[in-house]
Amino acid sequence: MTKNFVAQKLFLCVLIAAIGLSTSCKKSSVAPDGGTTTTPGTPGTRTELTKDSIYLYAQQTYFWNIGMPSYSTFNPRQYSSNEAVLAAIKALPSTGGKDKYSFIDDGAVATQLGGVSGDFGFSIFFNSTNDLRIKYVYDASPASAQGLKRGYQITKVNGSTNINTSDASINAIVDAIFGTAATVSLTVVMPNGISKDVVVTRGSYNINPILYTNTYTVGTKKVGYIVFNSFTTNSTTLLDAAFTKFAADGVNELVVDLRYNGGGSVATSEAFTNLVAPVAQNGKVMYTTYWTQTMQDEKATILQNQKFYAKGNDGVTRLYSYFDYSYKPTAAAGNQEVFAKRGTLNNLSRVYFLVTSGTASASELLINNLKPVMDVKLIGKKTFGKPVGFFSIHIDKSDLYIPQFQTKNQLNQGEYFDGITVDKDITDDVTKEFGDPTERLLAQALNYSATGAFTSYLKDNTLSSTSPLSKTQVEDLTGKMDHEFKGMIETRKLKLNK
């Protein structure tokens, strides 16, 4: 049984899981600061016990758990919500300010990871201070059914023409498109200058994260191009088909567009790595997973409450827990992966990655895996910076995601908390379709393939000649408008201890 979100549907209810660590109930006690607090095992409401569980799981499995305060000092029940508890954990000195990753979810992420979504199916970004554009659309989504495409300008949202980069405007736009409304009405202007009104209705659809593929002839070379938007667990067969076509086309250089890819499944990232990596790397270390030391030392006993059914080493299916996995950073424990060539694309001399600050997690894992073993060029903006990952911890009706492991490549490189730097710093271009050879990022890759150098256009880092956005504005807007999931979720089959 793989440790994935399908298996997690079999979890037992663990609302009071963390409280089981205590052998007896205790009365309230006085905290070091003089306030009244509680200890694990104190009877409480369902809400209070959930807050307790969030803290106690972090205490044993959190990547930055060393130096965390005791339960009584932290007192999770003092916080107004589950989110407030988690925010306080993220702000602890032990994190060094590095945790920009933890969150609590209602199950939506698990569904999306499996390749199913229930939104409008498109995303947006500003080209300039008054120019809002569609940055991508998923095939088979409600937005696609209405004919929306990347690069279309949005001039009205729910009848309002108040479209600019002010906080009030952004809040209204984000609420309309990424909120919970059943529909959103838009007026869009297509590249031919024709305007049309559309109403998009929220709906369920299957995610195909491959938004575009093509093969370009550059001199004597064949350059493959693939836009990959999410590492869903259902996308490996889709990747296999795309790379079979690249092999048939005789591709010898590859452009992988990850500019909006916030990550997803570790197993899918591994599969992608093996499609790109040279066959000469077979059997050599790809990367190593370093779990929280408490987990490595088999002291994270609270994981006994995260249950699933699986076949044991004796072939018998029984109920196990996450405590029954080995978390040691060794091949024997299943935490050191080796290259195993996938597919028949064997003659790649170089891979270009198109990236932005939205490129994260499993995307960065793919890049970091390949850097030591082939010629890798990064074009765009420095990536998000997420060398850590997690599996979900089921608490009552919620899924808790807190970093529990870090990955490092075969050269033991992996400390990119500030992001992976690029070889060509250039601003994203949301005005043109994927695959347009004049689109700013792709053009740089094709030019390098042809000449062995990047171009140096004066306006490389200008989004628009009219009211251009500064680098600071782009970063600020990304934080406010980027609703792509960012995560590296453990979905591999780990090894059981018994």
VENKA-V673180 format. One record per residue. PHI is phi as a letter, one per 20 degrees, with the letter a starting at -180 (NA if undefined). NEAR is the number of other C-alpha atoms within 12 Angstrom. D_FIRST is the distance of its C-alpha to the first C-alpha in Angstrom with 2 decimals. Layout:
# VENKA-V673180
((PHI;NEAR;D_FIRST) (PHI;NEAR;D_FIRST))
This chain:
# VENKA-V673180
((NA;28;0.00) (f;24;3.79) (e;36;6.50) (c;35;8.41) (f;33;10.84) (f;21;9.32) (f;28;7.09) (f;33;10.45) (f;22;12.24) (e;22;11.21) (g;33;12.96) (f;24;16.06) (f;22;19.31) (c;33;20.21) (g;31;23.69) (d;33;25.32) (g;34;22.53) (f;39;24.65) (f;35;27.67) (f;26;26.14) (f;26;26.99) (e;20;30.59) (e;12;32.08) (b;13;34.82) (e;16;36.13) (c;17;38.79) (f;16;41.58) (g;19;42.19) (c;19;43.56) (e;15;45.55) (f;19;43.78) (g;16;45.31) (e;12;46.82) (n;10;48.55) (e;15;46.37) (e;18;44.73) (c;26;40.98) (c;30;38.39) (c;35;36.06) (g;37;32.43) (o;27;32.59) (f;28;35.53) (g;23;35.30) (a;24;34.97) (f;14;34.25) (g;20;30.87) (f;25;31.78) (f;31;32.85) (f;33;29.76) (f;39;27.59) (f;42;29.84) (g;46;29.51) (f;43;25.72) (g;51;25.88) (f;47;28.21) (f;45;26.57) (f;48;23.13) (f;46;25.15) (g;39;27.11) (d;38;24.18) (c;41;21.81) (f;43;24.24) (g;38;25.08) (d;33;28.73) (f;33;28.56) (f;20;31.23) (n;18;34.51) (f;28;33.22) (f;24;35.68) (f;24;35.12) (g;35;33.96) (f;30;37.56) (f;23;38.94) (f;34;36.51) (l;35;36.69) (f;38;33.99) (f;37;35.74) (f;25;38.75) (e;23;37.06) (f;16;37.57) (b;20;34.02) (f;33;30.39) (f;25;31.16) (f;21;34.21) (f;33;32.27) (f;37;29.94) (f;26;33.02) (f;31;34.67) (f;43;31.76) (f;31;31.82) (e;21;35.57) (f;25;35.49) (g;17;37.42) (f;21;34.45) (f;26;32.82) (m;18;35.93) (m;17;35.77) (e;26;32.75) (e;32;30.32) (d;29;30.65) (c;37;26.95) (f;40;25.83) (a;32;25.70) (d;31;24.68) (c;25;23.31) (e;20;23.18) (o;27;19.96) (f;23;21.76) (f;35;20.10) (g;36;16.58) (f;29;18.17) (f;36;20.02) (f;41;17.14) (f;31;15.66) (n;30;19.11) (c;28;21.07) (c;31;24.10) (c;28;26.89) (d;35;29.83) (e;38;32.85) (n;42;31.13) (b;42;33.55) (c;36;34.59) (c;39;37.98) (a;45;40.07) (e;43;43.76) (e;38;45.73) (b;29;48.71) (f;27;49.91) (c;26;50.61) (c;32;48.47) (e;40;45.00) (c;40;42.81) (e;38;39.58) (e;34;37.37) (a;38;34.62) (c;36;33.61) (e;38;30.33) (g;27;30.87) (m;26;30.36) (e;31;30.92) (g;31;33.87) (f;36;35.75) (f;29;35.44) (f;22;36.73) (e;27;39.78) (n;26;40.46) (f;39;39.77) (c;34;39.33) (g;37;39.04) (n;34;42.47) (f;38;43.98) (e;37;46.11) (e;42;45.70) (d;30;49.14) (b;31;48.42) (c;33;45.58) (l;26;46.18) (n;20;49.84) (e;18;50.33) (e;20;51.73) (f;23;51.27) (d;32;48.90) (b;29;49.24) (e;31;47.59) (f;18;49.03) (g;19;46.66) (f;14;47.83) (f;25;47.19) (f;30;43.77) (f;21;42.69) (f;26;43.86) (f;37;42.21) (f;30;38.84) (f;22;38.96) (f;31;39.88) (e;35;37.17) (d;27;34.26) (e;19;35.11) (d;16;34.36) (f;21;37.23) (f;20;36.59) (c;24;38.86) (b;34;40.62) (d;28;43.85) (c;35;44.69) (d;29;47.63) (c;33;46.72) (d;27;48.95) (e;24;47.83) (g;20;48.92) (e;11;51.84) (n;11;53.18) (e;14;52.60) (d;18;51.36) (b;22;49.30) (d;23;47.95) (c;26;44.43) (c;28;42.48) (d;29;38.71) (d;27;36.75) (g;28;33.32) (a;25;30.64) (e;22;27.02) (b;25;26.22) (e;26;23.61) (e;36;23.82) (d;32;24.76) (f;43;24.93) (e;37;27.15) (e;36;30.51) (a;29;32.75) (b;29;33.13) (a;28;36.34) (c;30;38.00) (d;31;41.33) (e;22;44.07) (c;23;45.50) (m;13;48.36) (e;14;46.94) (e;25;43.36) (d;28;40.57) (d;38;38.62) (e;42;35.35) (c;40;34.50) (c;38;31.25) (e;36;30.81) (d;42;27.20) (d;43;26.84) (a;48;23.24) (e;50;19.98) (f;46;18.00) (f;42;14.54) (e;28;16.35) (d;32;19.12) (f;32;18.16) (f;21;19.74) (f;28;22.68) (f;38;23.19) (g;26;23.09) (f;22;25.83) (f;35;27.90) (f;37;27.92) (f;23;28.81) (f;22;31.81) (f;33;32.68) (f;27;32.72) (f;19;34.94) (f;24;37.21) (m;24;37.68) (f;34;36.47) (c;32;37.31) (c;40;36.88) (c;48;34.25) (d;46;34.47) (d;47;31.24) (e;41;32.09) (d;47;29.89) (f;44;32.69) (d;46;30.89) (e;43;27.27) (e;41;26.02) (o;47;22.59) (p;49;19.03) (f;45;15.80) (f;45;15.89) (f;33;13.91) (f;36;16.59) (f;45;19.29) (f;42;18.30) (f;36;18.48) (f;41;21.83) (g;45;23.06) (f;38;22.55) (f;39;24.43) (e;52;27.34) (f;43;27.53) (f;33;30.01) (f;24;28.93) (f;19;30.98) (e;26;28.31) (g;21;25.75) (n;19;24.45) (e;25;26.02) (f;29;24.38) (e;39;23.27) (a;39;22.56) (c;36;21.59) (d;41;19.78) (d;35;21.86) (f;39;20.35) (g;34;22.79) (g;26;24.73) (g;29;24.04) (f;32;20.29) (g;27;21.15) (e;19;23.45) (l;23;20.91) (d;22;23.23) (e;33;21.19) (f;28;20.97) (f;35;20.76) (f;39;17.02) (f;29;16.78) (e;32;17.30) (e;38;14.19) (d;30;11.92) (a;33;8.45) (e;26;7.08) (b;31;4.82) (e;19;6.69) (f;21;9.35) (f;16;11.73) (e;11;13.70) (n;11;11.29) (e;13;11.60) (e;14;9.20) (b;19;10.58) (e;24;10.91) (d;32;10.30) (c;34;11.79) (f;38;12.06) (f;30;14.95) (e;33;12.92) (e;37;12.04) (e;34;14.88) (d;36;16.84) (f;27;19.63) (e;27;20.87) (c;21;20.55) (f;22;19.04) (f;18;18.11) (e;24;16.01) (n;24;14.30) (d;32;16.58) (c;32;19.12) (e;36;18.49) (d;29;20.96) (f;30;22.44) (b;24;21.50) (g;26;23.85) (d;27;22.56) (m;28;25.09) (d;27;28.78) (e;32;30.37) (d;28;31.66) (d;28;35.00) (f;32;34.46) (e;25;37.14) (b;33;36.39) (c;38;34.02) (d;45;35.36) (d;48;33.31) (e;51;34.92) (c;45;34.03) (b;38;35.26) (f;41;34.68) (e;43;31.89) (e;48;29.89) (b;47;27.24) (l;48;24.01) (f;48;21.73) (f;54;25.05) (f;55;26.67) (f;52;23.81) (g;48;24.47) (f;49;28.18) (f;43;27.96) (f;42;25.83) (e;39;28.51) (g;32;31.62) (f;24;32.08) (d;31;31.63) (a;25;33.73) (f;23;36.45) (d;31;35.00) (c;37;37.26) (d;41;36.53) (c;43;38.71) (p;39;39.10) (c;35;38.67) (g;33;36.89) (f;41;33.21) (f;43;31.83) (n;39;30.72) (b;42;27.17) (e;49;25.82) (d;47;23.45) (b;42;20.13) (a;42;17.87) (d;41;14.86) (f;44;15.99) (d;52;17.10) (e;41;17.49) (c;40;21.03) (l;31;22.62) (d;22;22.66) (c;29;22.14) (d;36;19.68) (e;41;21.16) (d;41;20.82) (c;43;22.57) (g;42;22.43) (c;40;20.57) (b;38;20.67) (c;41;23.05) (d;42;22.78) (c;35;25.60) (f;34;26.36) (f;26;27.65) (e;19;31.01) (m;21;29.52) (e;25;30.53) (r;32;28.77) (e;21;31.15) (e;27;31.77) (f;27;31.87) (e;20;35.03) (o;30;33.57) (e;38;33.91) (f;29;37.51) (d;26;38.65) (e;26;41.07) (c;34;42.81) (e;31;43.19) (b;36;43.69) (f;39;43.18) (g;45;40.86) (c;41;42.63) (e;34;41.58) (e;34;44.56) (c;28;43.41) (f;29;40.71) (g;38;37.87) (n;29;39.20) (f;24;42.83) (f;24;44.16) (e;18;46.47) (f;27;43.71) (g;36;44.18) (f;47;40.94) (f;44;40.40) (g;36;44.12) (f;36;43.81) (f;43;41.10) (f;40;43.16) (f;29;46.30) (f;30;44.75) (f;31;43.61) (f;21;47.19) (d;16;49.16) (n;14;47.00) (b;17;47.76) (e;27;46.93) (f;25;49.67) (c;16;51.52) (f;15;52.38) (f;11;54.28) (d;19;52.01) (g;27;48.66) (d;27;47.71) (d;25;49.48) (f;34;47.57) (b;24;50.75) (f;16;54.47) (d;13;55.04) (l;17;54.05) (f;23;51.49) (e;31;48.73) (f;23;48.90) (g;22;46.02) (f;13;46.03) (f;25;45.95) (g;30;43.00) (f;24;41.01) (f;20;42.09) (f;31;41.26) (f;29;37.83) (f;19;37.07) (e;27;38.40) (d;33;37.10) (e;31;33.84) (d;24;31.18) (f;35;28.41) (f;37;25.23) (c;41;25.09) (a;47;21.89) (c;49;19.48) (d;50;16.07) (f;42;13.29) (c;34;10.42) (f;30;9.58) (e;23;6.99) (e;35;9.18) (e;30;10.29) (f;31;10.42) (f;21;14.05) (b;21;13.88))
